[in-house]
Every structure is written in structure tokens, then in C-alpha cells.
Amino acid sequence: MISYTELKKGTIILLNNDPYEVVDTKFVRMQQRKAVVQSKLKNLKSGKVIDKSWQASENIEEADFQKQEITFIYSHKGEFWFQEKGNPQNRMMVPEDAIGDNANFLKPQTDVTAYILEGEIIKIVPPIKVEVEVTEAPPAVKGNTAQGGDKMVTVETGAKVTVPLFINQGDIIRINTETGSYVERVEKN
């Protein structure tokens, strides 16, 4: 059990026997009332986000999950296939809704961390930074820098990323998977 003050972004708790990830928390104290923690929780099975307020007297059950390093192999029709690291015979399928937005940054042979609760993968966490190739990039138009000089490109995983104007098709770029934003261009070997 954890106290309501220990709720932090990324904490995984059990609520009504379902795993929830804390998306956001805010400590609120109203006049002449007890302090509460307002939180946004994401159900890791359904993907639904709910609001919940916690009082000091409430007990919060932290989820007892295991972490395991696994390797992404491929995706097909909403199914994402992984294998146990170092054991290609042990494969597992994870539905797209369990992966969420992280699916935008998975490419074959990427090692990820799986959160496993009661034998079921409830969450996939990719590396914080990944390198991907730009597959579609509109040309930079001279004199088009009044709005900051950004353009939208498509990368090999299908994700759309805002990048500086000097990025071209075929470039390798590094992306922060937590924010989905461009970090830097990677020099080709």
C-alpha cells in the first residue's frame, strides 16, 4: 500500500482489480477542507482515462508487476509480436491498445521493457531515444522561416514528426519517445 502523497506520474496502481497508470497528479487544498490529490489515471487494459481524487485516509494498492526486456519483431493488422531477449522461440503477441502511442516508434529488433502483471503484458516502454530514417520530407521552401522553420516529415515507422527545415528524405534522426519530438540528426557512417 502507498499513501496518496506517493502518487507520481508513471506509478502503476490497482483500482477495482484493474491496473492503472498515473498520468498526472495535483495536490489541492481548499479552504477549511482536507487536502486531496487529484489524479488522472489510464486503465492499462482498456486505455480509458479517468479522474480520481484521493483522500489521506484511502489506501492505494501499488501493482506488483515484473519488468522484462523483450525484442520487437514485427507488427501485422494491429498485432505486435515480440520475443524474449536471447530466446527467439518464446514469442508473444501484444495488442495495439496495450502499446498505445509507443507503437509509433517501434521498429524491428528494438529492445523494449515489458511490464507484466499476472502473466499478461500490460505496458510496453520503448527506449527513451530511437533512431529512425525519414521516408517522406517536403522540400524546404526558401523564405519560409517566419514561423520558426519547422516542417512535418514521416519516418520509417509511419509516425509524423515536426523537424527543422534542413532535414531531408533519407536522413537518420533521433526522436524522444516520451514526447514524440525531434532531438537531433544522426550522421550516417
C-alpha positions in Angstrom: 0.0 0.0 0.0 1.1 3.5 -0.8 -0.1 6.8 0.5 -1.8 9.4 -1.6 1.3 11.7 -1.5 3.4 8.9 -3.1 1.3 9.0 -6.4 3.6 10.2 -9.1 3.4 10.2 -12.9 4.2 6.7 -14.2 3.2 4.8 -10.9 1.1 1.7 -11.7 -1.6 1.0 -9.2 -4.6 -1.4 -8.9 -8.0 0.1 -8.7 -11.0 -2.3 -8.7 -8.5 -5.1 -9.7 -7.5 -3.3 -12.9 -4.0 -1.9 -13.5 -3.9 1.9 -13.9 -1.0 4.2 -14.7 -0.9 7.6 -13.1 -0.8 10.1 -15.9 -1.0 13.3 -13.8 -1.4 14.4 -10.2 -2.1 17.6 -8.5 -2.1 18.4 -4.7 -5.2 20.5 -3.9 -6.1 22.1 -0.6 -9.4 24.0 -0.4 -10.3 26.4 2.4 -11.3 24.6 5.6 -11.2 21.2 3.9 -8.7 18.4 4.0 -6.1 18.2 1.3 -6.7 15.9 -1.6 -4.7 14.6 -4.5 -6.5 14.9 -7.9 -5.2 12.4 -10.4 -5.7 11.3 -14.0 -5.4 7.5 -14.3 -5.1 5.5 -17.5 -6.5 1.9 -17.5 -3.8 -0.2 -18.9 -6.2 -2.8 -20.2 -8.8 -0.6 -21.9 -6.9 2.6 -22.4 -9.7 4.7 -20.9 -8.6 7.7 -18.8 -10.4 8.6 -15.6 -10.2 11.3 -13.0 -9.9 10.3 -9.4 -9.5 12.3 -6.1 -7.7 10.7 -3.2 -8.1 11.5 0.5 -5.4 10.9 3.1 -7.5 8.1 4.7 -7.6 6.0 1.5 -5.3 3.0 0.9 -3.8 2.7 -2.6 -2.6 -0.6 -3.8 0.5 -0.5 -5.9 0.6 -3.1 -8.7 3.0 -5.9 -8.2 4.4 -6.3 -11.7 7.6 -7.7 -13.2 9.7 -6.0 -15.8 11.3 -8.0 -18.6 13.4 -7.0 -21.5 11.9 -8.2 -24.8 12.7 -7.5 -28.5 10.1 -6.2 -31.0 10.0 -8.4 -34.2 7.1 -7.1 -36.4 3.5 -5.9 -36.4 0.6 -7.1 -38.6 -3.0 -5.9 -38.5 -2.9 -4.4 -35.0 -0.9 -7.3 -33.5 2.6 -6.5 -32.3 5.0 -9.5 -32.0 7.8 -9.7 -29.5 10.3 -12.3 -28.5 12.1 -13.0 -25.2 15.6 -11.5 -25.3 18.0 -14.2 -26.1 15.2 -16.8 -26.7 13.6 -16.4 -30.2 11.4 -19.4 -29.7 9.5 -17.7 -26.9 7.3 -15.3 -28.8 4.4 -13.2 -27.5 1.7 -11.1 -29.2 0.6 -7.8 -27.7 -2.5 -6.0 -29.0 -2.0 -2.4 -30.3 -4.1 -0.9 -27.5 -1.6 -2.2 -24.8 1.2 -0.4 -26.6 -0.6 2.9 -27.3 1.4 5.8 -28.8 4.6 3.9 -28.3 3.7 1.9 -31.5 4.8 5.0 -33.5 8.4 4.4 -32.6 8.9 0.6 -32.7 11.0 -0.8 -35.5 12.2 -4.4 -35.8 14.9 -5.5 -33.5 14.2 -2.8 -31.0 14.7 -3.8 -27.3 11.8 -2.6 -25.1 10.8 -3.1 -21.5 7.6 -5.1 -20.9 5.5 -4.6 -17.7 3.9 -8.0 -16.8 1.1 -8.4 -14.4 -0.3 -11.8 -13.7 1.3 -13.2 -16.8 -0.2 -10.5 -19.1 1.8 -7.7 -20.7 0.1 -4.5 -19.6 2.6 -1.9 -20.9 5.5 -1.6 -23.3 8.1 1.0 -22.8 10.5 1.7 -25.7 14.0 3.2 -25.3 13.8 6.9 -24.5 15.5 7.8 -27.7 15.3 5.9 -31.0 16.9 6.5 -34.4 14.7 6.3 -37.4 15.0 7.1 -41.1 13.0 9.9 -42.7 10.9 8.4 -45.5 8.9 11.4 -46.6 10.0 15.0 -46.3 8.6 18.0 -48.2 11.3 20.3 -49.6 12.3 23.4 -47.6 10.9 26.5 -49.3 13.3 29.4 -49.2 12.0 32.3 -47.2 9.6 30.0 -45.2 11.3 30.6 -41.9 8.9 33.3 -40.5 7.1 30.7 -38.4 10.2 29.1 -36.9 11.4 27.0 -39.7 9.8 23.6 -39.0 8.1 21.0 -41.2 6.3 17.7 -40.8 8.0 14.6 -42.0 7.1 10.9 -42.0 9.6 8.3 -40.6 10.1 4.6 -41.4 7.7 3.6 -38.6 4.9 5.7 -40.0 5.0 8.3 -37.3 4.8 12.0 -38.2 7.4 14.2 -36.6 8.0 18.0 -36.6 11.6 18.7 -37.6 13.8 21.6 -38.7 13.8 22.6 -42.4 17.2 21.2 -43.1 16.0 17.5 -42.6 15.6 15.7 -45.9 14.3 12.3 -47.0 16.9 9.6 -46.2 18.3 11.4 -43.2 18.5 9.4 -39.9 17.0 11.4 -37.0 16.9 10.7 -33.2 13.4 11.0 -31.6 12.4 11.3 -27.9 9.8 8.5 -27.5 8.3 10.1 -24.4 7.4 13.4 -26.1 7.4 12.3 -29.8 9.7 15.2 -30.6 12.8 15.6 -32.8 16.1 15.6 -30.9 18.9 15.7 -33.5 20.1 14.5 -36.9 22.4 11.5 -36.7 25.4 11.4 -39.0 25.5 8.3 -41.3 28.5 6.0 -41.0 
